[in-house]
Amino acid sequence: MVNEEEELYFRERDAEKREALRKSMASEAADLEERRKVAATTGGDTDVSVIDRIRALGFNGDSARIFDLMPLVHVAWADGKIQKGERAAILGLLEARGIDSDSDAFTTMASMLEQRPDEAFMRETMAALRDVVGSEHERTQSIVDMCIDVAAASGGLLGLGLGDKVDDEERQRIGEIAATLGDVAAAAVKKQFS
């Protein structure tokens, strides 16, 4: 049986691990963004394989299983904080995918729900995801649907399910995500919110 002191030690160690992961991911995203800027200003080759970009963003092996869920993180942070319902909805998707709470994929997602990833990371994940899903219309539709579900999970006015369940910031972020993913996704969002 683990005593309180041991439990505190493990909690602190896990928090340090998530913080180190966040810092590494932010640094790699900034590096990717900088390489693109330099290449664009020098007229050089900006082509970095999608797999290399995803790996550089910190999604390797097990954690790569959640890469397509990155838009959900964007939506959940749209209003500047993660609501309980949003967190539960995202973690519920991990559970539905069979992702255990002690896996790298879970730790990666937990770290992004604990502290908002920086803008460079957010931009780079969406650019890479756009290249991954390409013209897979069903997949982009599924991503948009999951984004709307996460936004609606916050429960509307005062978290009581009163009024519109998707606030303006979330609606705007979903529109930006859809525009990044392509015309089919953008049309799906327009239809959903009309």
N, C-alpha and C positions, 0 to 999 in steps of 0.2 A: 504494500500500500504506500502511496506517495504522500508525504506529509506536506504541509502548507509551504514550507521553505523550499522544498524541491519543486513544487508546482509553480511557485513564483519564479524560480530560476528558469524553468522551462518556458514559461510565458514570456519572460524578458528575452530569453535567447531567441524565441520565435519572432518577437517584435523586432529584434536587431536583424534577424535574417530578412524579414520583409522590408525593412528600411534599406538594407544593403541592396536588395533586389531592385527597389524603386530607384535608387541612385544610379545603379548600373544601367537600368533601362533608359532613364532620362539622359544619361551621358551618351549612350549609343544612338539614341534618337537625334540628339544635337549633332553628333558626328555625321550621321547620314544626311541630315539637313544641310550641314556645312559643305559636304562633298557635292551635293546637288548644286548649291549656290556657286561654288568655285567652278564646277564644270560648265554651268550655264554662262558665267561671265567670261570664261576662256574659250567657249565654243567646243569644249572637250566632250568626250563620251560620258553621258550620264547613266548609262545602262548598268545597273547592278541587278543581278538576278533576284527575283522575288524571294526565293528561298534564303539567299544571303541577307536580304533586307529583314525578313522575318526573324532570322536567327540573330541578326545584329540588334534587333529590338528586344531580345531577351526571351524569345519563344523557341525553345529547343526541346526536342524529345517530347516528354509528357506535357509540358506547358503549351506546346503548339496545338494541342487539342482544343484550346479555348480561344485561339486567335480570331476565329470568326465571330466571337462574342464581344469583341472590342467595341462595336457600336453601342452595346448595352451600357458599357462603362461611360461612354460619351453622354448618353441620354441621362443616366442616373446622376451625373455630376452637372447637368445643364443648369440647374438652379443654385449651384454652389455647395450642395450638401446631398448626402445619400439618405433617403428616407428608409425606414425599416422595411416597408413593403417592397421597395425597389431592390434592396439587398436580398430580401427573402426570395424574390422572383428570380434574381440572377443565380443565387446559390441553389435554388430549386432546379434550374436548368442544368447546373453542374451535376447535381444528384441524378437527374433524369438521364444524363449521359454516362452515368456510372463512375463519376470522378470522385474519388475518396477524399475526405478532409485532410488526410496526411500526404497527399500527392503534390508534386510540384505545380501542377495545373491549378489546384485549389489554392495553394499558397500564393501563386502569382495573382490570381483573381482577388483573393482576400487583401493583398497589399494594395491593389488598385482601388478597392472599395474603402479601404482605410484612409488613404490619402490620395487626393486628386493627382493623376499624372500630369506632367507639364504639357504645355501646348505643342512643343516640337514632337513629343511622343504621340500625342493625339493625332496630329497631322500625318505623321509618318505611318502610323498603324492604318489610318483610313486610306492612304495612298497605296499601301501594300495590299490591303484587302480588296480595293477596287481592281487591282491587277490579278488577284487570286480568283475572284468571282467572275470577272470579265462579263461575258454575255450569258451567264447562267441565270436565266430569268427566275426560275423557281427558287434558287438559292437567295437571290437578292430580295425576292418577295418574302421569303422566310425571315431574313434578317430584319426587314422593315416591320414585319408583324411582331417579331420579338421585341423590337425597340418600342413599339406602341404598347405592348403588354407591360413592359417594364415601366414606361411612363405612367400608364394607368394604375399601376400597382401602388402608387403613392396615395391613392384614395380620394383625390379631389380636394375640395375646400376643407381645410382643417383636418385632413386625413379621415374624414367621415363619409366619403363617397358622395358628398354634396356637390352639385354643379359639374362642370367639365373636369374629367379626371386627368386630362393632359394639359399642363399649364403652358403659357406662351413660350417660355424658355425651352421647354422640352419639345414643343411643337416645332420651334425654329431649328433646334439641333437635329431633330428627326428629318426635317426638310433638307438640311445641309448634308446629312448622311446619305439620304436618298439621291440627292444631286450628285454626290461623289460616286455612288454606285451605278448611276446611269439612268437613262430615260424610263425604263420599266419601273424601277424603284421610285423615281420621282412621280410618275403617273399614279402609282399605288398610294403614295402618301397624299397626293392631291385628292384622289377619290375618297380616301379614308377621312380626311379632314374637311371635305366640302359640305 
